[in-house]
Amino acid sequence: MTEIKPRQSYLGASVIFRDLGREYPLIERAEGIYLYDTNGKRYIDGSGGSAVVTSIGHGVQEVIDAAVEQMRKVSYVPMHMFAHRPLLDFADLIASLTPKGLDRVWFVSGGSEATENAVKLARQYHLERGQPSKFKIISRWQSYHGATLGALAYGGHTFRRRKYVPMLHDQPKIPPAYRYRCAFCKDAPACNLECANALERTIRLEGEENVAAFIAEPVVGAALGAVPAPDGYFQRIREICDRYDVLLIADEVMTGFGRTGVMFAMNHWNVVPDIVTVAKGISGGYTPLGAVIVRSAIVEQFERNRSNFVGGHTYVGNPLSCAVGLAVVRYLVEHDLATKARENGKYMLARFEELRSHPIVGDVRGQGLMVGLEFVRDRATKEPFPPEQRIAARIGLEALDRGLVTYPGTGSVDGVLGDHMLFGPPLIITRAQIDDLVAILDQAITAVERQV
Ligand SMILES: Cc1ncc(COP(=O)(O)O)c(C=O)c1O
């Protein structure tokens, strides 16, 4: 076999990088909220593994032990033949954390798979009830539900969709609940929830007999940069869904498992969805894992009909991922990290508010330890920067140079214009570490501000 020598520079390496023209720092190890590269440089994991993943921090011994122990026992069994202990225990633990009645769990390998399986479950549920015309999934613009073709079709992130549009199943979309740039209530003194009423109008226009489900993120992550729904929004959405026999799917892939200061973000509004998708925080980055949490009444319909859910991927409910996820969520619960996220999230938001001293910071928003910034050329008019200036990406690179990982994004205004940045550090972050994070971010914004 050919000997593979470690590369000094890996531009031109065999791997397909996310950004083909960039040389990435080579990360060697991680601990707590820090990543360390091969040159010994330290980075604050300010966005939780870039995409708000690393909930309990890096290198937790209990999780490592659980993984090793499970690998010694068995790493994989096919789910069409066997069950196993971590699967049963993990599903029970999740069910104990969700509202009553929302307590059946289907494990997958990540967030996109969770979206795909959630909409398939919704569709099949209506079929099982003798409602075969119900198939449309209404979603929102400036949302993100995953990168597979089905999930992209339900998502409303223009940049991620546009190269694949001819391959996407056309699905109805309503505007997001986005107070900073809301077309419905921009001249009103307060939110009038017209953005929620848009769902009712769309269901009626599409024909209620055709609509299977509505999917939305409680706090919009990648596509808008930590925009929470206004109070009353999801209560209104729940009423509308009930009125038209439409299932409510909460995409809690980013918000689930304590991120926003409660176990699931929909708890902020006491709204119980029919289906919840989770990933990221469910395993805190220790293994690829996701799940679809389903109301028992839905699964009971399948059971009554003796009809199985037609889903199933090779790694559904595999023992290793379940054991790791179980250890992560146990750790999260035992250390009450949701409460920590709530308390330190308030502190982080307050510290971010100070960044308004920069003229290009137009908005600061968030919930718990999911906090975002939006950059504007003119704060009074909210005029965005031209996209070719790549403001958020440049601030992200300045921050990385200084040892802070961020999640820059674009398209917050209309899918093309708009620069934002999302933060979601591990839930174990301390106030002193938040101060360090803000200090680096402050410098990074200053550096770019000087150039524009
Ligand atoms: C809200 C939301 N849903 C779904 C996904 C897709 O998850 P994955 O990247 O694990 O497929 C993401 C990923 O960022 C997300 O933020």
The ligand as an SDF file (V2000), in Angstrom:
LIG
                    3D

 16 16  0  0  0  0  0  0  0  0999 V2000
  -32.5670   24.4400   12.3430 C   0  0  0  0  0  0  0  0  0  0  0  0
  -31.7890   23.4190   11.5790 C   0  0  0  0  0  0  0  0  0  0  0  0
  -32.4180   22.3730   11.0270 N   0  0  0  0  0  0  0  0  0  0  0  0
  -31.7460   21.4310   10.3440 C   0  0  0  0  0  0  0  0  0  0  0  0
  -30.3870   21.5100   10.1720 C   0  0  0  0  0  0  0  0  0  0  0  0
  -29.6590   20.4400    9.3980 C   0  0  0  0  0  0  0  0  0  0  0  0
  -28.9170   19.6710   10.2630 O   0  0  0  0  0  0  0  0  0  0  0  0
  -27.6700   18.7990    9.7560 P   0  0  0  0  0  0  0  0  0  0  0  0
  -26.6370   19.7750    9.3080 O   0  0  0  0  0  0  0  0  0  0  0  0
  -27.2800   17.9950   10.9710 O   0  0  0  0  0  0  0  0  0  0  0  0
  -28.1480   17.9350    8.6560 O   0  0  0  0  0  0  0  0  0  0  0  0
  -29.6930   22.5720   10.7340 C   0  0  0  0  0  0  0  0  0  0  0  0
  -28.2210   22.6870   10.5680 C   0  0  0  0  0  0  0  0  0  0  0  0
  -27.6260   23.7090   10.7650 O   0  0  0  0  0  0  0  0  0  0  0  0
  -30.4070   23.5500   11.4560 C   0  0  0  0  0  0  0  0  0  0  0  0
  -29.7750   24.5990   12.0150 O   0  0  0  0  0  0  0  0  0  0  0  0
  1  2  1  0
  2  3  1  0
  2 15  2  0
  3  4  2  0
  4  5  1  0
  5  6  1  0
  5 12  2  0
  6  7  1  0
  7  8  1  0
  8  9  2  0
  8 10  1  0
  8 11  1  0
 12 13  1  0
 12 15  1  0
 13 14  2  0
 15 16  1  0
M  END
$$$$
